[in-house]
Structure formats: structure tokens, C-alpha cells
Amino acid sequence: MAELRGPIVDVGETRSVSTQYGERDLAELTLRPERGQAEPVTLTLWGKWSEIAEYAQTGMEVLALGVEHEEFRGEIQYATAGDSRVVIEPDYLVNVTDVRSWVQCPRMHYLNTLSGVPLNYPVVKGTIVHEVFSDLLRGGEVEAAIDDRVAEVGLDLGLLDRDADEVREDVSDHARAIDGWLSQGTLDGGDEWRSEQTLISERYGLKGRADAVRRGAPVELKTGKNTNSEPRFQDKVQVACYALLLDERGEPPDTGTLLYTKNAALDRNEESGDLSPTKDFSLNDGLLDYVLRERNHLAAMAVAGEIPTGYEANATCNYCFEQDTCMVISGRLDQESKAGQIGEAIPEGERAYFDRFYRAIEAERGAVHNEYAKLWTQTATERADADRALIDLEPAGEIEVDGRWELRARCDDPVSKIREGDVVLASDGHPVRGNAEMARVVSMGEEIVVTADEPVELRRLDVYPSEIGADRMLTALHDALLAGDESQKDVLFDRRDPAFQDIEETFIDNNPAQDRAVRRAVGAEDCALIHGPPGTGKTYTIARTVRALVERGERVLLSAFTNRAVDNALDALRDQGFEEFVRVGTEHGVREDIQEHRLESRGDPDERAAELRNAPVVAATTASCGSRIMREGSFDVAVIDEASQLTEPATLAAVTLADRFVLVGDHQQLPPVVQSADATGTVETTTATDGSGATAAKTMDGAGGATSGIADLSRSLFERLIETHPEAAVLLDTQYRMAQRIQAFSSDEFYDGRLRPASPAVAGQHVSDLPGVTSDALPDHLQERVTFVDPDGTVRGNTNPAEVEAVAEIVEAYASAGVARTDIGVIAPFRAQAAAIRREVPDVTVDTVDRFQGSAKEIIIVSFVATGDLDSPIFEDFRRVNVALTRAKKGLVLVGDRAALATDERYARMVEWAE
Ligand SMILES: Nc1ncnc2c1ncn2[C@@H]1O[C@H](COP(=O)(O)OP(=O)(O)OP(=O)(O)O)[C@@H](O)[C@H]1O
């Protein structure tokens, strides 16, 4: 028996042949083993595996396990045998719950992903019951667990107008079933339990979280009823997926258990059938193989970017309770559908827009899947070097707190993308092959603290990629196009120019441009754009705009790309004496001093819901605008900061919640970060022969051309609208940050020379203004506000050691002249260079441009790294330079190779200006 893996070079036809066992189907795939490096070989798929030929495409990766091989005329030929399993695109991790809905109906699976799960009682109740289940598994007491878990979702219940007591009663019935079953389990001698286990299979391309694993066998809890003796088919499918996941970890389980908790609440006199809540069933190979084939079909369509029609399965539309929705969406998008179409299609332009963005979003999802694959295709050191893992941690204890585990470890060099509040994979050494748990980072530093449901020996933390961004963009696209307001769509799709009312009032009396911006925003009948170059008081203007709108009786949604910007805007509102806002966000996401305004989910349903419904201003990131809670809301105006950093669908998540919108941003600074197009050099680029890179490349191909889709996502709605409707925009032209000498280049290059300092004091500021600084102690060139240093270095990979040394010397010179180290910032294009500099200059903020956007320092040193030429995509987008140069208030030092920079006329102009 052999294992075979490689990309498909040819897919043969399925045909039927007579064998000694009767008529059998077969199909041949031609693969290139060794990840495409070896000579092609033939794999014959027998029986049901031959179905693969109907959807597999050239270029897709195949993993065939337990196949037979024999030599025939000097060539080795492979064929599936009784125990074989074949996996298409094993690096594409399909969610177990997606396989479940796919089996019910592939089209329903697609529609659910598109429309997202709305806030509804069955879902909230399901969550409560599942949480209670976990609590009981961890030894909790029933009543306490119910009280606690019901209280926890007070907000959701309030928005659904549910009474807490009734919900508690409702949940008790389910909890009784769980409790009864658990006590039965312990009767037959100590059960070995594990709740909520995160499982990833690199072999079968699956990921999921099993409700529980008992003695190595999966247990799934369902809050519905089932009075048949057999579990529901799609439920079995789900459990079988967990079995495959467990199979990879060693002992394959032979029994699965479903727990239908509603059965315990049924009245025996009224219901007939099998009322016992637990149904065990056998996990035979036939079922596991079937589940894997369905998973394959799903993965193949996703990777090819194809949209399911419903014909892929033999689901019966007549009995489907989603038939109407299905027909309406199919009709509106004019998509082929087994259920048929009703209604009129949306205009062609909108459909084309939908298709383009759908493909681009799926390409993003493909990029996320590439990140998953790196969990096992890269070594620990490679992960650490890419800042995606902290490795070689030394466990420093674990304690149980309120049923959860607090895990500690020591780390010498805690430099990575992982931040406090992030959800990560904590493992005892390997995130997939070892013992791993989802954990939340509580604190980062030499001692790392995380919390998890189960204890793990904490030796490694990995960034856990998330598809939620892609999911949220899809639902935003759905909401905007299929449920959006027609008049808003007319403006978004350029069928009508935005309209404005003239507003006479003065809102800001010391800054005419800001004042014009507020008037434009307040008078906008559709939308307004506030274009704010660095330091021009965007935040201040946003706060004034929000107040002006509230004064006029409008209800405002205040949003931004990052939590930091949302909190800054709220801070500015508070400074202006306005505090009637509610902040929606997680405890970890919201800044300490804004916590008192954070909307708690826990508590009395009516009170919680009233807080949200009655607040004149609700603030949340655009990502959380796509949450179930926020999607319930509606506003008069959405004011969205950092709009130039948002993809168009991400902006729509906030825009669709309001009648009108105001976008604030600067398209001359960093554009939206798009992973599927990321070739910036800060992220490792993958080659087509590398298995982990193959998926994205194909996703894009299959999606009908990478560039069309991707160009769309990296261009913000802000940028699109400012180009099509310049009349809707106001440029803030007065900056409060930089010395005149520092702002000059940026102003000329990016803002038609329109930027000017707010006052003589701003214009003339100098390093000697800083307390305790004697500028005489500085070498002559550092007394200049802008200077250029060429240390004559040589680039090595993404670092330049001579520049590291030069930067360290410059920092020391400033420090010895009395400049506080915290007033100095260093910017480098590559993470590797930033890390090298960081080691030399403690207490100084050193980072890439992306991390510096939105902040400023008294002194900024930029290391350009490149020597010889500027041959890296990172130098292509000159807007990065704009961001780097405009972080400095009093001193800016450019460290680079004159010759390399001279190869591009824009960089050459920059050097000329700096010298
Ligand atoms: N009209 C104004 N009068 C007085 N001070 C102002 C005015 N507008 C802005 N400022 C001040 O200028 C500084 C920068 O303003 P703000 O933080 O709003 O800028 P920003 O454009 O949001 O900055 P960034 O480019 O970092 O996003 C703040 O200290 C703010 O108080």
C-alpha cells in the first residue's frame, strides 16, 4: 500500500467496466507526485471514488492514501483498493459544519454563507445549551451554569424580546437531558472527557470543534428533537467528520454519539417514537468515505471559485424550508438553481459588481487557507521567522480559574504578530500534530499568559488564521445588493450624483477647511467624503461632525477600520464634552478608558437592548458592524474613519446600516491590506511548486483571473468615490503635526502643494524645543529638520547591517543630546530589518510602515534597506513613503543607499529634497 500526492495533470472520463465483482465505475487521474516534481503517473479511481473525476480539475492537488501499485511496462500504476481514501486539495481546510450543510444541500450551504446567520432565538438558545454542556462537563452545577449562561447573552435576548425566566426554563429541559446522560456515563466507571476540542486534519483537509470527545469518540449535541431511533443523517455526517479528524490523531473511533436534548422536554403522552435523547451509531468506513467525498466536492468547488446550483446533491427542493429564499436570491442574482428563480434580477451592473467582489473575497479566503496550511508545511523556525509563531516557550505553570485554564510560559524574544486579546493556537510543540487548544492571549511579554478551555503544556503559540473577514465581506455584499436601499444603491453604482443641502452654520471657527467638511457632512443627503492628510485633525473633525448630527436629531453609527481609531474618535468626542455613546466591542478590543461605555452583553435583556437601541451614537469597528447584533441596528448616518484602508465590501458593512454615510480617510496613505495580492515582501511569497502556495494561485485562476478581482479589493470605496464625485469631498489642508520643512515633500508630491502648517509654532518646531535637549550636543546634520544619511551598506536578504548600525548611532546621538527614547521612532520596509534594529535600540518603537500609520513621533528615522536597485514590490507603492515621512514632527532622518534610490525618479526627488 502506498501514499501518492501531487497536482493533477489530466482528468479522465468516468466509465463503467465489468469485473469479477460485477459492473464497476472507474476513472483515471494523471498526477505528478512529489509536489509536481516527478514524472506523471496514473491513479485509477474505482467505484465511488471515480466521482472525483466529475469535479476535479487540472492543477488541483490530490492525496491518495492506501493505494495499490504495480509495475506495468516499466511504469508504476496506482489504483484505489478497499481501504483507500482520496483527498482533493488536502491543504484546503473545510469546516466540519460546512460539510454538514453541504450534505443537506450545496446551494443552501452557499446561501447561508452569503447571508450569514441572523440573530434568532433558536441560534441563541443553541449557544446557551452548548455552553451549559461544556460547564457540566467541567464539573459545573446545573442551575448555576444555566443562570450564568443565560445572563451572558442578555443583550441578544433583549434584542429578541425574550424574557430571561422563560429562557431559563426552556434551557433547563435541555440541561436535564445533558445532566441525565452525564450521570449515566459516570455510572459505568469514570469517563474520559474532553470538551470543545479544536481539531485540524492536514491529511483530510478538515477543521472543526467537537462539542465533546468521550473516550476518544465524538459526541455532538443538538438542541432539536429527534424521535426516530436513528440520528439525523446530516448530524451523522458531522460526527463522522470529527471521527476523521480523530482518526488522524491515532485511534479511529468506531462509535459516534448524538445527544438530542429537546427529546427530554417532550411529553411522552403526546409524542410517539424513540424519545431517548442519546443515539449512538456505528462509524463505519462507508460513512467516513462518503463524508470525505462530500468534503472533496465542496473543496474542489471552493478552490475553483464555482457557485453551487443545488444539482450537485439530490436534495429535494419541495421539502426545503429555505426554498423561497433560495428562489428569490437565485432570481435576483440570476444564478442557476435547482429550486428555480423568482422575481426580477438586480441590474446588470450590480450583478457584475457582485460577481467581481465575490471572486475577490473567495480569493481572500484562499489566502487564509494558505495560512492554515503553513501551520504544518512550515517548520517551527520558519513560522517564528515569519512572525507567525512564538516557539521554544518554557512552561511556567497552569492554574484553573472559573472552569477555564490560565497557562503561563516564559519567552526570551516575544516578537511576533501575536497581540494581547488575539485568539491563537496554544500547543505543546506542534499546532496540528501535538496537543493544541484555542487560547486567548491575556498578556504578552517575557512572561506570556493565555487562557484556554483545557490545559496544554505551553511551548508554542501560533497565529490562528481566520475566515471571519471573508465571511463578513460576503454578508456585507449580500446586505448591500440584495437588501440595500435603492436610493443608496443609485449613488453607490453611479446612477445618480450625491445631493447636498447648503448649511449656513459655523461649526469650527479656527479652521475653514474643517468647518467646510462638517458642513458638507451635515448637509449630505447621500454621502460626503472628508479627505484628511496626516495630522490635519481628522479625528477632531469627526467628533465635531458627530455632535452636529446628533444636535440635529440624527442617530449616528461611528465606525473605523481599527479599534484604536474608534476609541480615538470617542476620546475626541469626550474632549468636546459629549458622552452619550455606546461602544460595541470585545473587552480586549476596547481601550481601558473607554470600557465604561462598552456595551456589556451580560445582564438584564431589556436593559441591555435599551442601551443599544436608545443610544444616539453607537461606535464599533467595521468588522463588528457585520456581527449579528449590529446587523439588527439602523442609523441615520454612518461616519466611517480610516475609510481609505477598508476594502469596499468592508465599508459596506457599516454603510448599509445607515441611510447616509460620511467616509473619512486619505487615499494617499496606505490602501486596504489584501492578502491574496500580498507580494510586498513583508510576507513570504510562495511559489507555485510549493504546495502551500498552489491553492491561492488556483483559487485566483479558477476565479477567472486574479487581477480583476484583487484590484477591486485593494481600492477602497473612499478612493472610488473621491474620483467619481470630487464634489462630495473636502480636503483638510491644515496640519497640526509637522515642521514646515518636513511636510513640504509630502505636500508637493501627494496634495498638490495644498498642505500647510496650522501655525508658525507648528511650522517652526525643532528638536531643541524638546525639554532637556541641547541641540549643540547633536552632530550638525542631525540639527537639520530633514537629513539624508548613506552608510554605504549592502543588502542581505531583507536586512542591511550597515543601516542597522547607522540607525543605532543616530538614536544614540539623539539620546545623548537629551531626546527621550520614547520620542523616537524607526521605520523599515521589511520586518526582518525592523527586528534587527529593534535588538540594537531598546525602548525605541521600531516597526514597518503599516504599523506606524495613524501615529506620530517627535523624531523619525527611516531605513530604506535596498542597495543597488529598488527591486522589491514593497517600494512600488509610493504611498508607503508618504506615510513614513509624515510621522515625524521635529526631525526626520532618511537612511538609505543613494544609488538605489536614484533608480526611481520619485525616490530620487525625495533624496534631493532631504539633502
Ligand atoms: N481645529 C482645531 N483647532 C485646534 N486644534 C486642532 C484642530 N484640529 C485638530 N487639532 C489638533 O491637532 C492634533 C491632530 O488632530 P487629530 O488627532 O484629529 O489628527 P488626525 O488627522 O486624526 O491625525 P492622523 O493623521 O494621525 O489620523 C490634535 O492634537 C488636535 O487636538
The ligand as a Tripos MOL2 file, in Angstrom:
@<TRIPOS>MOLECULE
LIG
   31    33     1     0     0
SMALL
NO_CHARGES

@<TRIPOS>ATOM
      1 N1         -9.4440   72.9840   14.6520 N.pl3     1 LIG1
      2 C1         -8.5090   72.6520   15.5320 C.ar      1 LIG1
      3 N2         -8.1320   73.5260   16.4760 N.ar      1 LIG1
      4 C2         -7.1860   73.2000   17.3580 C.ar      1 LIG1
      5 N3         -6.5380   72.0370   17.3730 N.ar      1 LIG1
      6 C3         -6.8770   71.1370   16.4610 C.ar      1 LIG1
      7 C4         -7.8710   71.3820   15.4960 C.ar      1 LIG1
      8 N4         -7.9720   70.3040   14.7110 N.ar      1 LIG1
      9 C5         -7.0730   69.4100   15.1680 C.ar      1 LIG1
     10 N5         -6.4270   69.9020   16.2230 N.ar      1 LIG1
     11 C6         -5.3720   69.2190   16.9800 C.3       1 LIG1
     12 O1         -4.4240   68.6730   16.0900 O.3       1 LIG1
     13 C7         -3.9620   67.4300   16.5310 C.3       1 LIG1
     14 C8         -4.1580   66.3870   15.4550 C.3       1 LIG1
     15 O2         -5.5340   66.2140   15.2930 O.3       1 LIG1
     16 P1         -6.1750   64.8060   15.1000 P.3       1 LIG1
     17 O3         -5.6740   63.8360   16.0980 O.co2     1 LIG1
     18 O4         -7.6290   64.9960   14.9760 O.co2     1 LIG1
     19 O5         -5.4920   64.4960   13.6950 O.3       1 LIG1
     20 P2         -5.6950   63.3280   12.6940 P.3       1 LIG1
     21 O6         -5.8380   63.8980   11.3460 O.co2     1 LIG1
     22 O7         -6.7610   62.4280   13.2050 O.co2     1 LIG1
     23 O8         -4.3170   62.6200   12.7590 O.3       1 LIG1
     24 P3         -3.8440   61.3450   11.9670 P.3       1 LIG1
     25 O9         -3.2640   61.8220   10.6870 O.co2     1 LIG1
     26 O10        -2.8230   60.7890   12.8700 O.co2     1 LIG1
     27 O11        -5.0410   60.4900   11.7940 O.co2     1 LIG1
     28 C9         -4.7050   67.1190   17.8110 C.3       1 LIG1
     29 O12        -3.9050   67.4560   18.9020 O.3       1 LIG1
     30 C10        -5.9300   68.0320   17.7360 C.3       1 LIG1
     31 O13        -6.3920   68.4090   19.0090 O.3       1 LIG1
@<TRIPOS>BOND
     1     1     2 1
     2     2     3 ar
     3     2     7 ar
     4     3     4 ar
     5     4     5 ar
     6     5     6 ar
     7     6     7 ar
     8     6    10 ar
     9     7     8 ar
    10     8     9 ar
    11     9    10 ar
    12    10    11 1
    13    11    12 1
    14    11    30 1
    15    12    13 1
    16    13    14 1
    17    13    28 1
    18    14    15 1
    19    15    16 1
    20    16    17 2
    21    16    18 1
    22    16    19 1
    23    19    20 1
    24    20    21 2
    25    20    22 1
    26    20    23 1
    27    23    24 1
    28    24    25 2
    29    24    26 1
    30    24    27 1
    31    28    29 1
    32    28    30 1
    33    30    31 1
@<TRIPOS>SUBSTRUCTURE
     1 LIG1         1 GROUP 0 **** ****
